[in-house]
Structures are given as structure tokens and as C-alpha cells.
Amino acid sequence: MISIIICSRFSDVSTDLKENIQSTIGIEYELIVIDNSEKKYSIFQAYNEGVIRAKYPYLCFMHDDILFHKTDWGKKTVAHLENHEIGLIGIAGSHYVPRLPGAHWSSGISSCHIHHKIEGKTYVESYRYTDNHDSSLKAVIVDGLWMCTSKKVMERIRFDEITFSGFHCYDSDISLQILKLNYEVRIVFDIDIEHFSLGIRNKVWLENLFIFFKKWENELPISVFELTEFKKSEANYTNAREIIGLMRINKIGFTNFLKFWLYYIKINPPFNKANFLYSLSLLKRTII
């Protein structure tokens, strides 16, 4: 009942991954591996191709460097998506996307349930923005390391291979597309996945992030929770602080630093003490 779609850096995925899926999914499935060993596809193109090939009603888009820790995750996935109000699920993401560019975790208004294995060490990153214990929480965007939707939903939209290229922002963009169809996007906590790498936030990542926020600027900010103005300002600040740091690491020119700071001032004007101090702090980071 689930078509698993993977854009692989190699001609095929590992035997370990295939055996892990087979032993844990718990329902009928097919594995669609898009061979990207020769780098012919962006991930947007690869996933669109995977949707065309898929024969089952539910679609799972996932990285090739994950493993599942518990059985019957396929049954749990279908149970979530059988709720016709839900259009997309993932295991990490954000409940708020401000107008200021940033990663989905930067604002602090996020939730996550992932097992990480980095340099031989395993740790669990699991937290909820709210203190309830439901099996899922409403979100705005989910992380693309593992996300699932239905063929019915994907018949109405596509991964945006026109606006984007490469391998960044496909997850955030498809999340907002699905949200715009009036479906719910949800982060789920009943599926245990181990991830063996961290994302790369280089100059290309930054460029695609700015493209994403430019595309959706008229729709932002978007939140599934009621937030105070102070919380929104704080989210803008934490996003800006991280982006300025990454711009410095990736040696973005001073003119771009200044433009970014001025954009921050535009959408987060220093009319109160907190915003004024945030603005000064970011200016200091910009010019030093």
C-alpha cells in the first residue's frame, strides 16, 4: 500500500536498508529507487519521476541513509494518512515559518523525533513545542529525511523543479503547497527513525533558502499556533542570527550582509526595546 521513493546517490540503495524496510514496514510496499549516480536529476525531478512510477495510494519520500527502529511503521503511516484532513506527515519540522529566512529549526517553534548516529555516537533528539502527548502535532513544514503523503494529494501538485534546482528546500516547498490545498501537515512521534548524517548548509543551501522565501513571501508568516508579537520577533531574530553566521562561514560579501540586515529591520522594526536590542545585536554581527 506504500510506494517508497528514494533519490539515491548510487545506482541502488544498500542491502541493509532494503532488509530493514522489509522487516519493519509491516504492509505491502514497493521500492522505487531513482538512480542519480550520474547526477542527472535534481531531487525535485527525481521525486516527480517517482510519483509517476508509483502504483500504491500512499507515498513515502525518504533519504537513503536512514534505518527504522520499530516494526509496523507502514501501518502507522497509513493510519495517519487515512485521516482525510492530513496531507503530509514527517518526523521533524516547524510549527511557524516567519517572513525572515531560516532553517525550520532556527525559530525554536519546532518539534522533532529522530535518532541520530554521528561519528559512531547515537543520541535521540525528541522534543515537542507543546506539552501534550498526542501521536502527532500540526505543523507548517516537515523535514525531508522522511515524509509521507498520498497519491491523491500529489495528483494536484508537483515538486517545483521550475523554481528550484539541486537538493534543498524541496521539503519546505512541498509542505507549503500541501498546506495551501487546505490539508494539515503534521509531525508524528510514533515512528522511530535513525538518521546517519547531518544536512549541509553551504552557499548553495543559502541561495535556495532565499529563493524559497522569495517564492512564498506573500504567504508568510504562517503559524499553526497563536503566537505573541514578542515570540514572532524572537523567531525572526534567531533566524537572522543563524543566517548571518552562515553567510560569514560561506564568505558572502558585505553588501549582502547589509541587505539582509536592512531586510530584517524592514520586517522587524525596532519600535520597542526588545526589537531595538535585537537590531543592534545583528548589526554588530554584520559589521564585525
Contacts in CASP RR format, 6 or more apart in sequence:
PFRMAT RR
TARGET T0000
AUTHOR 0000-0000-0000
METHOD contacts of the structure
MODEL  1
MISIIICSRFSDVSTDLKENIQSTIGIEYELIVIDNSEKKYSIFQAYNEG
VIRAKYPYLCFMHDDILFHKTDWGKKTVAHLENHEIGLIGIAGSHYVPRL
PGAHWSSGISSCHIHHKIEGKTYVESYRYTDNHDSSLKAVIVDGLWMCTS
KKVMERIRFDEITFSGFHCYDSDISLQILKLNYEVRIVFDIDIEHFSLGI
RNKVWLENLFIFFKKWENELPISVFELTEFKKSEANYTNAREIIGLMRIN
KIGFTNFLKFWLYYIKINPPFNKANFLYSLSLLKRTII
1 27 0 8 1.000
1 28 0 8 1.000
1 29 0 8 1.000
1 56 0 8 1.000
1 57 0 8 1.000
1 58 0 8 1.000
1 74 0 8 1.000
1 78 0 8 1.000
2 25 0 8 1.000
2 27 0 8 1.000
2 28 0 8 1.000
2 29 0 8 1.000
2 30 0 8 1.000
2 56 0 8 1.000
2 58 0 8 1.000
2 59 0 8 1.000
2 60 0 8 1.000
2 74 0 8 1.000
2 77 0 8 1.000
2 78 0 8 1.000
2 148 0 8 1.000
3 29 0 8 1.000
3 30 0 8 1.000
3 32 0 8 1.000
3 50 0 8 1.000
3 53 0 8 1.000
3 54 0 8 1.000
3 55 0 8 1.000
3 56 0 8 1.000
3 58 0 8 1.000
3 59 0 8 1.000
3 60 0 8 1.000
3 151 0 8 1.000
4 21 0 8 1.000
4 29 0 8 1.000
4 30 0 8 1.000
4 31 0 8 1.000
4 32 0 8 1.000
4 60 0 8 1.000
4 62 0 8 1.000
5 32 0 8 1.000
5 34 0 8 1.000
5 47 0 8 1.000
5 50 0 8 1.000
5 51 0 8 1.000
5 54 0 8 1.000
5 59 0 8 1.000
5 60 0 8 1.000
5 61 0 8 1.000
5 62 0 8 1.000
6 13 0 8 1.000
6 31 0 8 1.000
6 32 0 8 1.000
6 33 0 8 1.000
6 34 0 8 1.000
6 61 0 8 1.000
6 62 0 8 1.000
6 63 0 8 1.000
6 64 0 8 1.000
7 34 0 8 1.000
7 36 0 8 1.000
7 41 0 8 1.000
7 43 0 8 1.000
7 46 0 8 1.000
7 47 0 8 1.000
7 64 0 8 1.000
8 33 0 8 1.000
8 34 0 8 1.000
8 35 0 8 1.000
8 36 0 8 1.000
8 37 0 8 1.000
8 64 0 8 1.000
9 36 0 8 1.000
9 37 0 8 1.000
9 64 0 8 1.000
10 35 0 8 1.000
10 37 0 8 1.000
10 64 0 8 1.000
11 35 0 8 1.000
11 37 0 8 1.000
12 33 0 8 1.000
12 35 0 8 1.000
13 31 0 8 1.000
13 33 0 8 1.000
13 64 0 8 1.000
14 64 0 8 1.000
16 67 0 8 1.000
17 64 0 8 1.000
17 66 0 8 1.000
17 67 0 8 1.000
18 31 0 8 1.000
20 67 0 8 1.000
20 68 0 8 1.000
21 29 0 8 1.000
21 31 0 8 1.000
21 68 0 8 1.000
23 71 0 8 1.000
24 68 0 8 1.000
24 69 0 8 1.000
24 70 0 8 1.000
24 71 0 8 1.000
24 72 0 8 1.000
24 73 0 8 1.000
25 68 0 8 1.000
25 72 0 8 1.000
25 73 0 8 1.000
25 74 0 8 1.000
26 71 0 8 1.000
26 72 0 8 1.000
26 73 0 8 1.000
26 74 0 8 1.000
26 75 0 8 1.000
27 72 0 8 1.000
27 74 0 8 1.000
27 75 0 8 1.000
27 78 0 8 1.000
28 56 0 8 1.000
29 56 0 8 1.000
29 74 0 8 1.000
30 54 0 8 1.000
30 55 0 8 1.000
30 56 0 8 1.000
32 50 0 8 1.000
32 53 0 8 1.000
32 54 0 8 1.000
34 41 0 8 1.000
34 46 0 8 1.000
34 47 0 8 1.000
34 49 0 8 1.000
34 50 0 8 1.000
36 46 0 8 1.000
41 49 0 8 1.000
42 161 0 8 1.000
42 164 0 8 1.000
42 165 0 8 1.000
42 166 0 8 1.000
42 167 0 8 1.000
43 159 0 8 1.000
43 166 0 8 1.000
43 167 0 8 1.000
43 170 0 8 1.000
44 159 0 8 1.000
44 160 0 8 1.000
44 161 0 8 1.000
44 164 0 8 1.000
44 165 0 8 1.000
44 166 0 8 1.000
44 170 0 8 1.000
45 159 0 8 1.000
45 161 0 8 1.000
47 61 0 8 1.000
47 159 0 8 1.000
47 170 0 8 1.000
48 158 0 8 1.000
48 159 0 8 1.000
48 161 0 8 1.000
51 59 0 8 1.000
51 151 0 8 1.000
51 154 0 8 1.000
51 158 0 8 1.000
54 151 0 8 1.000
56 151 0 8 1.000
57 150 0 8 1.000
57 151 0 8 1.000
57 152 0 8 1.000
58 77 0 8 1.000
58 78 0 8 1.000
58 81 0 8 1.000
58 148 0 8 1.000
58 149 0 8 1.000
58 150 0 8 1.000
58 151 0 8 1.000
59 148 0 8 1.000
59 149 0 8 1.000
59 150 0 8 1.000
59 151 0 8 1.000
59 154 0 8 1.000
60 77 0 8 1.000
60 146 0 8 1.000
60 147 0 8 1.000
60 148 0 8 1.000
61 144 0 8 1.000
61 146 0 8 1.000
61 147 0 8 1.000
61 148 0 8 1.000
61 149 0 8 1.000
62 144 0 8 1.000
62 145 0 8 1.000
62 146 0 8 1.000
62 147 0 8 1.000
63 144 0 8 1.000
63 145 0 8 1.000
63 146 0 8 1.000
63 195 0 8 1.000
63 197 0 8 1.000
65 195 0 8 1.000
65 196 0 8 1.000
65 197 0 8 1.000
66 145 0 8 1.000
66 146 0 8 1.000
66 193 0 8 1.000
66 194 0 8 1.000
66 195 0 8 1.000
66 196 0 8 1.000
67 193 0 8 1.000
67 194 0 8 1.000
67 196 0 8 1.000
68 191 0 8 1.000
68 192 0 8 1.000
68 193 0 8 1.000
68 194 0 8 1.000
69 115 0 8 1.000
69 192 0 8 1.000
69 193 0 8 1.000
69 194 0 8 1.000
70 191 0 8 1.000
70 192 0 8 1.000
73 191 0 8 1.000
73 192 0 8 1.000
76 188 0 8 1.000
76 190 0 8 1.000
76 191 0 8 1.000
77 89 0 8 1.000
77 148 0 8 1.000
77 191 0 8 1.000
80 86 0 8 1.000
80 89 0 8 1.000
80 135 0 8 1.000
80 136 0 8 1.000
80 148 0 8 1.000
80 186 0 8 1.000
80 188 0 8 1.000
81 87 0 8 1.000
81 89 0 8 1.000
81 148 0 8 1.000
81 149 0 8 1.000
81 150 0 8 1.000
85 183 0 8 1.000
85 184 0 8 1.000
86 183 0 8 1.000
86 184 0 8 1.000
86 185 0 8 1.000
86 186 0 8 1.000
87 149 0 8 1.000
87 150 0 8 1.000
87 153 0 8 1.000
87 178 0 8 1.000
87 181 0 8 1.000
87 183 0 8 1.000
87 184 0 8 1.000
87 185 0 8 1.000
88 142 0 8 1.000
88 147 0 8 1.000
88 148 0 8 1.000
88 149 0 8 1.000
88 153 0 8 1.000
88 174 0 8 1.000
88 175 0 8 1.000
88 178 0 8 1.000
88 183 0 8 1.000
88 184 0 8 1.000
88 185 0 8 1.000
88 186 0 8 1.000
89 136 0 8 1.000
89 142 0 8 1.000
89 147 0 8 1.000
89 148 0 8 1.000
89 149 0 8 1.000
89 185 0 8 1.000
89 186 0 8 1.000
89 187 0 8 1.000
89 188 0 8 1.000
90 142 0 8 1.000
90 143 0 8 1.000
90 144 0 8 1.000
90 146 0 8 1.000
90 147 0 8 1.000
90 148 0 8 1.000
90 186 0 8 1.000
90 187 0 8 1.000
90 188 0 8 1.000
91 112 0 8 1.000
91 113 0 8 1.000
91 114 0 8 1.000
91 142 0 8 1.000
91 143 0 8 1.000
91 145 0 8 1.000
91 146 0 8 1.000
91 187 0 8 1.000
91 188 0 8 1.000
91 189 0 8 1.000
91 191 0 8 1.000
91 193 0 8 1.000
92 104 0 8 1.000
92 105 0 8 1.000
92 110 0 8 1.000
92 111 0 8 1.000
92 112 0 8 1.000
92 113 0 8 1.000
92 114 0 8 1.000
92 125 0 8 1.000
92 142 0 8 1.000
92 143 0 8 1.000
92 145 0 8 1.000
92 187 0 8 1.000
93 104 0 8 1.000
93 105 0 8 1.000
93 110 0 8 1.000
93 111 0 8 1.000
93 112 0 8 1.000
93 139 0 8 1.000
93 141 0 8 1.000
93 142 0 8 1.000
93 143 0 8 1.000
93 187 0 8 1.000
94 104 0 8 1.000
94 105 0 8 1.000
94 107 0 8 1.000
94 108 0 8 1.000
94 109 0 8 1.000
94 110 0 8 1.000
94 139 0 8 1.000
94 140 0 8 1.000
94 141 0 8 1.000
95 109 0 8 1.000
95 110 0 8 1.000
95 111 0 8 1.000
95 129 0 8 1.000
95 137 0 8 1.000
95 138 0 8 1.000
95 139 0 8 1.000
95 140 0 8 1.000
95 223 0 8 1.000
95 224 0 8 1.000
95 225 0 8 1.000
96 107 0 8 1.000
96 109 0 8 1.000
96 140 0 8 1.000
96 221 0 8 1.000
96 222 0 8 1.000
96 223 0 8 1.000
96 224 0 8 1.000
96 225 0 8 1.000
96 227 0 8 1.000
96 232 0 8 1.000
96 235 0 8 1.000
97 104 0 8 1.000
97 107 0 8 1.000
97 140 0 8 1.000
97 141 0 8 1.000
97 172 0 8 1.000
97 176 0 8 1.000
97 216 0 8 1.000
97 220 0 8 1.000
97 221 0 8 1.000
97 222 0 8 1.000
97 223 0 8 1.000
98 107 0 8 1.000
98 220 0 8 1.000
98 221 0 8 1.000
98 232 0 8 1.000
98 235 0 8 1.000
98 236 0 8 1.000
98 239 0 8 1.000
99 213 0 8 1.000
99 217 0 8 1.000
99 220 0 8 1.000
99 221 0 8 1.000
99 236 0 8 1.000
99 267 0 8 1.000
100 213 0 8 1.000
100 235 0 8 1.000
100 236 0 8 1.000
100 239 0 8 1.000
100 240 0 8 1.000
100 243 0 8 1.000
100 263 0 8 1.000
100 264 0 8 1.000
100 267 0 8 1.000
100 268 0 8 1.000
101 209 0 8 1.000
101 210 0 8 1.000
101 212 0 8 1.000
101 213 0 8 1.000
101 239 0 8 1.000
101 243 0 8 1.000
102 209 0 8 1.000
102 213 0 8 1.000
102 239 0 8 1.000
102 242 0 8 1.000
102 243 0 8 1.000
103 201 0 8 1.000
103 209 0 8 1.000
103 239 0 8 1.000
103 242 0 8 1.000
104 110 0 8 1.000
104 141 0 8 1.000
104 142 0 8 1.000
104 143 0 8 1.000
104 172 0 8 1.000
105 112 0 8 1.000
106 235 0 8 1.000
106 238 0 8 1.000
106 239 0 8 1.000
106 242 0 8 1.000
106 243 0 8 1.000
107 235 0 8 1.000
107 238 0 8 1.000
107 239 0 8 1.000
108 129 0 8 1.000
108 235 0 8 1.000
108 238 0 8 1.000
109 129 0 8 1.000
109 223 0 8 1.000
109 225 0 8 1.000
109 227 0 8 1.000
109 231 0 8 1.000
109 235 0 8 1.000
110 129 0 8 1.000
111 127 0 8 1.000
111 128 0 8 1.000
111 129 0 8 1.000
111 137 0 8 1.000
111 139 0 8 1.000
111 187 0 8 1.000
111 189 0 8 1.000
112 125 0 8 1.000
112 126 0 8 1.000
112 127 0 8 1.000
112 187 0 8 1.000
113 125 0 8 1.000
113 126 0 8 1.000
113 187 0 8 1.000
113 188 0 8 1.000
113 189 0 8 1.000
113 191 0 8 1.000
113 192 0 8 1.000
114 124 0 8 1.000
114 125 0 8 1.000
114 126 0 8 1.000
114 145 0 8 1.000
114 193 0 8 1.000
114 194 0 8 1.000
114 195 0 8 1.000
115 122 0 8 1.000
115 123 0 8 1.000
115 124 0 8 1.000
115 125 0 8 1.000
115 192 0 8 1.000
115 193 0 8 1.000
115 194 0 8 1.000
115 195 0 8 1.000
116 122 0 8 1.000
116 123 0 8 1.000
116 124 0 8 1.000
116 125 0 8 1.000
116 194 0 8 1.000
116 195 0 8 1.000
116 198 0 8 1.000
117 194 0 8 1.000
117 195 0 8 1.000
117 196 0 8 1.000
118 196 0 8 1.000
118 197 0 8 1.000
118 198 0 8 1.000
122 194 0 8 1.000
126 189 0 8 1.000
128 137 0 8 1.000
128 189 0 8 1.000
129 137 0 8 1.000
129 225 0 8 1.000
130 137 0 8 1.000
130 225 0 8 1.000
134 189 0 8 1.000
135 188 0 8 1.000
135 189 0 8 1.000
135 190 0 8 1.000
136 186 0 8 1.000
136 187 0 8 1.000
136 188 0 8 1.000
136 189 0 8 1.000
136 190 0 8 1.000
137 186 0 8 1.000
137 187 0 8 1.000
137 189 0 8 1.000
138 184 0 8 1.000
138 185 0 8 1.000
138 186 0 8 1.000
138 224 0 8 1.000
139 175 0 8 1.000
139 185 0 8 1.000
139 186 0 8 1.000
139 187 0 8 1.000
139 224 0 8 1.000
140 175 0 8 1.000
140 176 0 8 1.000
140 179 0 8 1.000
140 185 0 8 1.000
140 222 0 8 1.000
140 223 0 8 1.000
140 224 0 8 1.000
141 171 0 8 1.000
141 172 0 8 1.000
141 175 0 8 1.000
141 176 0 8 1.000
141 185 0 8 1.000
142 171 0 8 1.000
142 175 0 8 1.000
142 185 0 8 1.000
142 186 0 8 1.000
142 187 0 8 1.000
143 171 0 8 1.000
144 170 0 8 1.000
144 171 0 8 1.000
145 193 0 8 1.000
145 195 0 8 1.000
146 191 0 8 1.000
146 193 0 8 1.000
147 171 0 8 1.000
147 174 0 8 1.000
149 174 0 8 1.000
149 178 0 8 1.000
153 178 0 8 1.000
153 181 0 8 1.000
153 183 0 8 1.000
156 181 0 8 1.000
157 174 0 8 1.000
157 177 0 8 1.000
157 178 0 8 1.000
157 181 0 8 1.000
159 170 0 8 1.000
159 173 0 8 1.000
159 174 0 8 1.000
160 170 0 8 1.000
160 173 0 8 1.000
160 174 0 8 1.000
160 177 0 8 1.000
160 215 0 8 1.000
163 173 0 8 1.000
163 211 0 8 1.000
163 215 0 8 1.000
164 170 0 8 1.000
164 173 0 8 1.000
164 208 0 8 1.000
164 211 0 8 1.000
164 212 0 8 1.000
166 204 0 8 1.000
166 208 0 8 1.000
168 204 0 8 1.000
168 205 0 8 1.000
168 208 0 8 1.000
168 209 0 8 1.000
169 208 0 8 1.000
169 209 0 8 1.000
169 211 0 8 1.000
169 212 0 8 1.000
172 212 0 8 1.000
173 212 0 8 1.000
173 215 0 8 1.000
173 216 0 8 1.000
175 185 0 8 1.000
176 216 0 8 1.000
176 219 0 8 1.000
176 222 0 8 1.000
178 185 0 8 1.000
179 185 0 8 1.000
179 222 0 8 1.000
180 219 0 8 1.000
201 246 0 8 1.000
202 250 0 8 1.000
203 250 0 8 1.000
203 251 0 8 1.000
203 252 0 8 1.000
205 246 0 8 1.000
206 243 0 8 1.000
206 246 0 8 1.000
206 247 0 8 1.000
206 250 0 8 1.000
206 252 0 8 1.000
209 243 0 8 1.000
213 220 0 8 1.000
221 232 0 8 1.000
227 235 0 8 1.000
230 274 0 8 1.000
233 268 0 8 1.000
233 274 0 8 1.000
233 275 0 8 1.000
233 278 0 8 1.000
234 274 0 8 1.000
236 264 0 8 1.000
236 267 0 8 1.000
236 268 0 8 1.000
236 278 0 8 1.000
237 268 0 8 1.000
237 278 0 8 1.000
237 281 0 8 1.000
237 282 0 8 1.000
240 260 0 8 1.000
240 261 0 8 1.000
240 264 0 8 1.000
240 268 0 8 1.000
240 282 0 8 1.000
241 281 0 8 1.000
241 282 0 8 1.000
241 285 0 8 1.000
243 260 0 8 1.000
244 257 0 8 1.000
244 260 0 8 1.000
244 261 0 8 1.000
244 282 0 8 1.000
244 285 0 8 1.000
244 286 0 8 1.000
245 285 0 8 1.000
247 253 0 8 1.000
247 256 0 8 1.000
247 257 0 8 1.000
247 260 0 8 1.000
248 257 0 8 1.000
248 285 0 8 1.000
257 286 0 8 1.000
257 287 0 8 1.000
258 286 0 8 1.000
260 286 0 8 1.000
261 282 0 8 1.000
261 283 0 8 1.000
261 286 0 8 1.000
264 279 0 8 1.000
264 282 0 8 1.000
265 279 0 8 1.000
268 275 0 8 1.000
268 278 0 8 1.000
268 279 0 8 1.000
269 275 0 8 1.000
270 276 0 8 1.000
270 278 0 8 1.000
270 279 0 8 1.000
END
